Amino acid sequence: MTSFLQLLMLPWMAWSQRTRRIIVWTLLVVLCPAIAGYVLLWRSAGAGPGLAHGLAVLDCLFWAAVVPRALVLANEARRLRLPVLERAAAISTVLYAALTIALPAAVVAILLAIGRRGWRAFWCQPHPVLPHG
Amino acid sequence: MNAMLHEANPVDAAPLEARGLTHCYEGGNVLCGVDLALQPGSVLGLIGRNGAGKSTLIRGMLGLLEPLSGAAFVFGEPALKLSDPAKARLAYVPQQPEALAWLTAQQMLDYVGRFYPRWDAAFVRTTLERWKIQPNKLLAKLSPGERQRVDLIRALASQPELLVLDEPAAALDPVARRELLREVALRAGENGTTVLFSTHIVSDLERVASEIAFLHEGRLLLRCGVDEAKERYARLWLPAAASFTAPIPSLSRRRHDDGSLSLVVARDARGHWPEAASLPGARVDALGLEDLFVEIAE
């Protein structure tokens, strides 16, 4: 149980199926309007901060849903002397922590690049999904 | 703490071993230099009164707490730094199974089962049915007895080489207790599983244990085979007139209001009782395990 995907899945699998469903629906309810809003505003000057804000919210949701569970799992695994799980849960926590720093950092880097080159210069290029019209 | 200093050879190692374990809570000593090693395939019943240090000893032996001094080893590895392969050979059921309570019994068993190479899913299925446990009920909503049984299923389904049970029968009804003991005896007999279980129910010991270890106020007072304990120890009663003879080595000594003396004594190497047993009026009473336990614990 140590592949990258398994480490990502580990905290999720420890939720009951019902709770997983609730988390997924919550994410969808938050994400769908956010994506829709972003698509609608994607060329406006306000899209960048909106995107950063959306990512921050998503980060918080991930932390709230994943990290406590991973820590609890690591603790429970230790209490029961279960193999693999304690280490895997700890690695998974670190992995999620790294991701929650790395992803917003990447977005901030992009936004800074946009700031330097100009928002329109960065975004107003042919786009494979939403062609410039 | 000293685990790395005492590293044992994993090949010849005892499945579970404590060397001079000492621990204290809030200034009071709970364990006082306990030495205990389990031989492969043995079933050791750890007996003692409430607060004698049984759970602390078990937790110390499994590396769940860092002792003040001494060290513990599981399959020759320092208990505080157990590797995953060693953990996979071990199953532990704590006194109060509260872990993973947000899952249903089935979810917990499925989840935990992924981490064991020899997980017996068929055993899980049949035992849940046999013990009449609803697999889709949340663990948090099961009764203490049911939760203890689910935890026992988790432990047994991993087909461990070492099974450590801390008061496994505490929340079980007599029928469930008997089933558990039968299962433990079966595992020990057929698979050669080494078992350590703590209890204060003496009849449980007599059913399955091959050896007993008596823990009293953090010290291991007695360690021997179950049958040997019954044959080797007895209560020596001395009338008041004879009770002030030369000191007699004993496990416990109690003076009664009338001046008479009760002692728990052991046969010597030749199988003889102490000389005081032949004093006029002296009497030697055979002791069952329960009597022996009460005499020493009081």
Interface residues (C-beta under 8 A of the other chain):
Chain A: M1 M13 A14 W15 S16 Q17 T19 E76 R78 R79 L80 R81 L82 P83 V84 L85 R87
Chain B: L62 G63 L64 L82 D84 P85 K87 A88 L90 A91 Y92 P94 A99 L100 W102 L103 T104 Q107 Y111 V112 R114 F115 Y116 L138 R154
